[in-house]
Amino acid sequence: MEDMIRVYGASWCPDCRRAKRFLGDQRVSFEWHDIETDPDGVRIVQERNNGNNIIPTIVFPDGSHLSEPSNEELAEKIGLERAAMMHVYDLIVIGGGPAGLTTSIYAARENQQTLVIDSKGLGGQAGVTERLDNYPGFPEGIGGAELADRIVQQAQKYGVEMLQAVSVVQIESEGGGEQVDVEAATGDHYHGRSALIATGSTYRRTGAEGEEDLIGAGIHFCATCDGPFYKGASQLVVLGGGNSALEEGLFLTQFVDKVTIVQRGDRLTANKLLQDKVNMDDQMEVLFNREIVGFRAKDDGSGKLGAIELKDRESGQVEELHPAACFVFIGLDPNTDFVKGVVDLDDRGLILTGMGMMTNVPGVFAAGDVRSGSTKQLASAVGEGAAAAIGIRQFLEAQESKPVHMM
Ligand SMILES: Cc1cc2nc3c(=O)[nH]c(=O)nc-3n(C[C@H](O)[C@H](O)[C@H](O)COP(=O)(O)OP(=O)(O)OC[C@H]3O[C@@H](n4cnc5c(N)ncnc54)[C@H](O)[C@@H]3O)c2cc1C
């Protein structure tokens, strides 16, 4: 038995960076093994994952391991304390991505007692993005993890209390709108004079037969994360015809001979610039009007993706593709399950807000990718976080100036 946690991964893998950052933030020592340079590391990863390259694979001193664990699973495994210091806050921010953290910086700087709760790690999607080239102020671009670290440091400087690896499972207005009760998956309840929902969104799955079993074994949702695994393969498939699908498809051409875009409709929905790039790229091909029937594993018992069954929506004919892997980019689902029936949502499940980013529930605000009408960009998420902070300040001031009724 080893006495140190060992993290097996690769430098280009965002989930590996997230796990390393999470362990580092919690002051947990670990050994890092880059499987790109350590053949023994590849062997250990494959042994632990039935022959699959699933990273990060984290091996613990008791001999057990976790493959691609969430921060919540890691926190549980290392016995992390996941309770906040107080029970009542001026502001509880649900979601520690760029939007939520920006609001927290503004609020704490104005001396509001602020708690941020994040189900994974602080920094949100930005924190696991390889590189950001369009965020103002960084002419050379900036690594997502570095930007996230800087935002977190700024929040720490102003005394924001932050919980990681804790999901919020429910919120409820209490005391006739005086407070918001925020329930965490740990069973703890926290009370906020105001609350911000900044929970972003998650990549959508196809729901087709076989998908669930093959996730991580040939079906992926992040090209930056998993594309390099397929260096030298002949074909990859990308599902979807929007901006993300085309951007990620073009990115994947550096690893393989051919990238096939499979689109359900009869045209691409990405912007014209991307469509032109795809049309001009010999390594890209596009199939239109194809519906996913299902995914099948290889017959060799490896458990890896063997075939994708597609149905031509015009002719009804079913065909098979045999790519090395399939990357799914068919949209994002907002992380709003826990507020359904509490705050008003639009028909896509995004949170509706009014003046000052407040929802229909007094004292509950929303900002960033989770908000209806947001533009799903980092700079706008940060801007919305700032706007929400000002709305929250005005709300709290108005609450304080309300006359107190004596019985
Ligand atoms: C691969 C990739 C590349 C990108 N590249 C760019 C780019 O180049 N330029 C650009 O401008 N934008 C880019 N974006 C988009 C940008 O990252 C997002 O617009 C931005 O991060 C949105 O910020 P947010 O705070 O609204 O949400 P998020 O960043 O999604 O943060 C939401 C946070 O809420 C947490 N959360 C979710 N549910 C719960 C819950 N129930 N309880 C507690 N916490 C919860 C999540 O763990 C997450 O940390 C990219 C996104 C991805 C995925």
The ligand as a Tripos MOL2 file, in Angstrom:
@<TRIPOS>MOLECULE
LIG
   53    58     1     0     0
SMALL
NO_CHARGES

@<TRIPOS>ATOM
      1 C1        -15.1570   24.2150  -23.2940 C.3       1 LIG1
      2 C2        -15.6660   25.6250  -23.1000 C.ar      1 LIG1
      3 C3        -15.0010   26.6740  -23.7160 C.ar      1 LIG1
      4 C4        -15.4450   27.9990  -23.5390 C.ar      1 LIG1
      5 N1        -14.7680   29.0070  -24.1440 N.ar      1 LIG1
      6 C5        -15.1700   30.2740  -23.9790 C.ar      1 LIG1
      7 C6        -14.4420   31.3620  -24.5640 C.ar      1 LIG1
      8 O1        -13.4380   31.1460  -25.2380 O.2       1 LIG1
      9 N2        -14.9030   32.6310  -24.3570 N.ar      1 LIG1
     10 C7        -16.0160   32.9110  -23.6230 C.ar      1 LIG1
     11 O2        -16.3700   34.0820  -23.4630 O.2       1 LIG1
     12 N3        -16.7210   31.8940  -23.0500 N.ar      1 LIG1
     13 C8        -16.3310   30.6070  -23.2150 C.ar      1 LIG1
     14 N4        -17.0440   29.5850  -22.6420 N.ar      1 LIG1
     15 C9        -18.2930   29.9190  -21.9220 C.3       1 LIG1
     16 C10       -18.0090   30.4500  -20.4990 C.3       1 LIG1
     17 O3        -17.1090   29.5830  -19.8310 O.3       1 LIG1
     18 C11       -19.3350   30.5580  -19.7560 C.3       1 LIG1
     19 O4        -20.1730   31.4640  -20.4500 O.3       1 LIG1
     20 C12       -19.1580   31.0470  -18.3210 C.3       1 LIG1
     21 O5        -18.3120   30.1990  -17.5870 O.3       1 LIG1
     22 C13       -20.5250   31.1210  -17.6400 C.3       1 LIG1
     23 O6        -20.3350   31.4770  -16.3120 O.3       1 LIG1
     24 P1        -21.4580   31.1690  -15.2100 P.3       1 LIG1
     25 O7        -20.8640   31.6420  -13.9220 O.co2     1 LIG1
     26 O8        -22.7560   31.7160  -15.6400 O.co2     1 LIG1
     27 O9        -21.6440   29.5880  -15.2170 O.3       1 LIG1
     28 P2        -20.6050   28.3950  -15.0460 P.3       1 LIG1
     29 O10       -19.2400   28.7950  -15.4550 O.co2     1 LIG1
     30 O11       -21.2360   27.2440  -15.7390 O.co2     1 LIG1
     31 O12       -20.5860   28.1310  -13.4670 O.3       1 LIG1
     32 C14       -21.7050   27.5640  -12.8280 C.3       1 LIG1
     33 C15       -21.2460   26.9280  -11.5290 C.3       1 LIG1
     34 O13       -22.4010   26.4980  -10.8060 O.3       1 LIG1
     35 C16       -22.1380   25.2440  -10.1830 C.3       1 LIG1
     36 N5        -23.4140   24.5600   -9.9420 N.ar      1 LIG1
     37 C17       -24.2600   24.0070  -10.8420 C.ar      1 LIG1
     38 N6        -25.3330   23.4800  -10.1940 N.ar      1 LIG1
     39 C18       -25.1550   23.7000   -8.8820 C.ar      1 LIG1
     40 C19       -25.9050   23.3890   -7.6940 C.ar      1 LIG1
     41 N7        -27.0980   22.7550   -7.7610 N.pl3     1 LIG1
     42 N8        -25.3990   23.7510   -6.4930 N.ar      1 LIG1
     43 C20       -24.2250   24.4150   -6.3960 C.ar      1 LIG1
     44 N9        -23.4680   24.7290   -7.4820 N.ar      1 LIG1
     45 C21       -23.9240   24.3910   -8.6990 C.ar      1 LIG1
     46 C22       -21.2430   24.5310  -11.1960 C.3       1 LIG1
     47 O14       -20.4420   23.5600  -10.5510 O.3       1 LIG1
     48 C23       -20.3940   25.6770  -11.7540 C.3       1 LIG1
     49 O15       -19.1570   25.8160  -11.0550 O.3       1 LIG1
     50 C24       -16.6120   28.2620  -22.7640 C.ar      1 LIG1
     51 C25       -17.2760   27.2020  -22.1270 C.ar      1 LIG1
     52 C26       -16.8100   25.9020  -22.2880 C.ar      1 LIG1
     53 C27       -17.5140   24.7850  -21.5780 C.3       1 LIG1
@<TRIPOS>BOND
     1     1     2 1
     2     2     3 ar
     3     2    52 ar
     4     3     4 ar
     5     4     5 ar
     6     4    50 ar
     7     5     6 ar
     8     6     7 ar
     9     6    13 1
    10     7     8 2
    11     7     9 ar
    12     9    10 ar
    13    10    11 2
    14    10    12 ar
    15    12    13 ar
    16    13    14 ar
    17    14    15 1
    18    14    50 ar
    19    15    16 1
    20    16    17 1
    21    16    18 1
    22    18    19 1
    23    18    20 1
    24    20    21 1
    25    20    22 1
    26    22    23 1
    27    23    24 1
    28    24    25 2
    29    24    26 1
    30    24    27 1
    31    27    28 1
    32    28    29 2
    33    28    30 1
    34    28    31 1
    35    31    32 1
    36    32    33 1
    37    33    34 1
    38    33    48 1
    39    34    35 1
    40    35    36 1
    41    35    46 1
    42    36    37 ar
    43    36    45 ar
    44    37    38 ar
    45    38    39 ar
    46    39    40 ar
    47    39    45 ar
    48    40    41 1
    49    40    42 ar
    50    42    43 ar
    51    43    44 ar
    52    44    45 ar
    53    46    47 1
    54    46    48 1
    55    48    49 1
    56    50    51 ar
    57    51    52 ar
    58    52    53 1
@<TRIPOS>SUBSTRUCTURE
     1 LIG1         1 GROUP 0 **** ****
